[in-house]
Amino acid sequence: MSTAPKQEREKEGSDAQRSAPKRKARGSHCQKGGGNQRRSKLTITNPDAAGIDIGAQVHYVAVPEDRAEVSVRSFGAYTAQLDELVQWLKDCGIKTVAMESTGVYWIPLFQKLEEAGLEVLLVDARQAKHVPGRKSDVQDCQWLQQLHSYGLLRARFVPKTPFAAYAPCNDIARTWSNPRRCGFSTCRRLSTR
């Protein structure tokens, strides 16, 4: 007699187990097989953006692929080559540029781009370099262009006064830091200013 209720209980347990996968958990609003529904697509906020990787002798420039036959070009650091770079960006319809602040090499190009009426975003190199796999200059400028087109870069502070205005201050500071080197006549000339 004791075996019949035991068999019924086992049978009930097996029915419960069979129906368990069919039950939906309470409070669960996820659809089966839907994956991560919270993923959002990035929208392009700056379609006319370019990225520039600054170097001592060569600057690599990336524009959107539909703007030119070759979307990445390299330019030298001399004035004529910087003028050619600015003209190419204008021909491609670029309105805003993101570039890394590497040493002092960015200053002449920054000035040229601002004079041409382009919006220049000076970016800290550490902000853009923390992505694995970006090791070459070509990939760096493409990555800067992509981040800037999505609006993911922040500009560093750049004073609005011309950089040439700082040159006399730097000369005076260097001269007064070592008065023996400047000689008496230079120190006297500086003190009369």
N, C-alpha and C positions, 0 to 999 in steps of 0.2 A: 503494500500500500504506500509505503513511503516513496517508492520510485516514481509514481505517477505525478505527484506535485512537483518533484524535482525536474522531471522531463518537461512539464509545462513551463516552469520557470526558465529553463534553458531555451525553450522555444520562444518565450517572450523576449528574452535577452537577445536572441539572434534576430528577431524582428526589429528590435530597437536599433541593433547595429546596422541592419539593412536600410533602415529609413534615415539614419544619421547623415549620410552625405546629401540627402535631399533637403534637409532642413537648412534654413538660412539663419545665420547668427543675428541676434537682435542688435540693433544699432549699427549694423554694417550697411553702408550705402554704396559700397564699391560694386561695380558690375563685374561679372566673371569674365576674365580675359581682357579687361580694358586696359591693363597696364597702368602706368602713372599718368593720371588725367591732369595733374597740376602742371605739367611741363608746358611752358609757354615759348612761343617763337620770338626771337629778337626782331625788332623792327628797325629798319634803317632810318636813322634820324638825319644823317648828313650824306646824302647821295653824291654830293660834289666834293668828296673828301679825298685827300692824298696823304701818303705816309712817306716820311723821309728818314733814312738811317744816315746819320752824320758821321763822317770820318775825317781824318786829317787831310787826306789827299783826294778821296773819292766820296761822293754822296750818292746813295742809291734811292731812287724815287719810284713809288708805286702809285698808280692811279687805277680806278675801276676798269675792269677788263673790257668793257664796251666802249671806252673812251679813246683807245689808241690801238694800233696794230700790235705794238709791243707794250704791255702794261707796266713793265719794270725797265727803267733805264738808269744808267750811271752817268754822273757828271763830275767833272773835276772841281777843285776848290778855288780856282782863279776867277777873277771878276767876269771875264768874258764868258766863262763856262757857267757861272751863276746866272748871268743874264739869259743864257740859252735855256737853263733850267726853268726860270721864271716864265719865259715865253712859251715853253712846251706845256707848262701847267695851264697857262691861259688858253692855249690852243685846245687843250683837252676839256676846257670848261670847268676847271677846278676853282672852287671858291674858298675852301678851308683846307688847311694843311696841319698835320701833326708831325712834330719832329722831336727827336731825343735831344736832351741837353748834355752833350758830350764835351767836356772840357770847355774851351773857348771857341771851338770850331764852328759852333752854331751861330755866333753873333753876326758875321757878314751875311749869311744866308737869311737870317731873321730880318735884318734890315732891308735886304732886297725884296723879300716877300711882302713886308709891310708897306714899302714904297709902292709896290705894284697893286696895292689895294686888296690883297688876300688876307683872310683871317688866319692868324698863325697861333697854333696851340703848342706851347713848349712843354714837353712832357718829361718827367723824371725817368731816367732809363730804368731804374729799379721797378717802376710801376708796370712797364711793358715786358720786362725780361723774365718774370716769374712763371713763364709758361714753358713746360718741358718740350724739347724738340725744336726750338727756335734757335738755331746756332749760326746760320749764315747771315750776311748782310742783306741779301735779297729777301730771305724769309722774314727778317726783322722789319724791313720797310713794308712788306705785304701785311704783316701782322699789325703794324701800327695803322696802316690804312684801313684794315678791317675793323679794328677796335674803335677807331675814330668814326667810321661810317655808322657804327651802332651807338655812338655817343657814350662810350665806356671810359674815356680818358678824361683826366682832370688836368687843367693847365697849371703850371707853376707860376709863381709871381715874377713878373718882369716889369721893372720900373718904366714909367711912360716917358721919362726924359731921354733924350738921345744919348747913346753910349759915348759919343765924342765928348760930351760934357764932363765925363768922369776922367778923361785923360789928364788934364792939368792937376786934378786932385791927386791922382796916382803919382805924377811926377814930383809934386811937392812932398808927398808922404815918403817916397823913396829917397828924396834928397835930404830931408830932415832926419831920416832914420840913421844916416851915416854922414854927418857933416864933414868929416875929414876927407871923404871921397869927393864931395862936391867942390871943395875949395872955397876960399874966403869970398871971392867975387860972386859966385853963384848964390851963396847964402845971403850976401848983402842984397843982391838983386831980388831974391825972394822975400826978404823982410820989408822991402819998399813997396810991394804990391798992395 
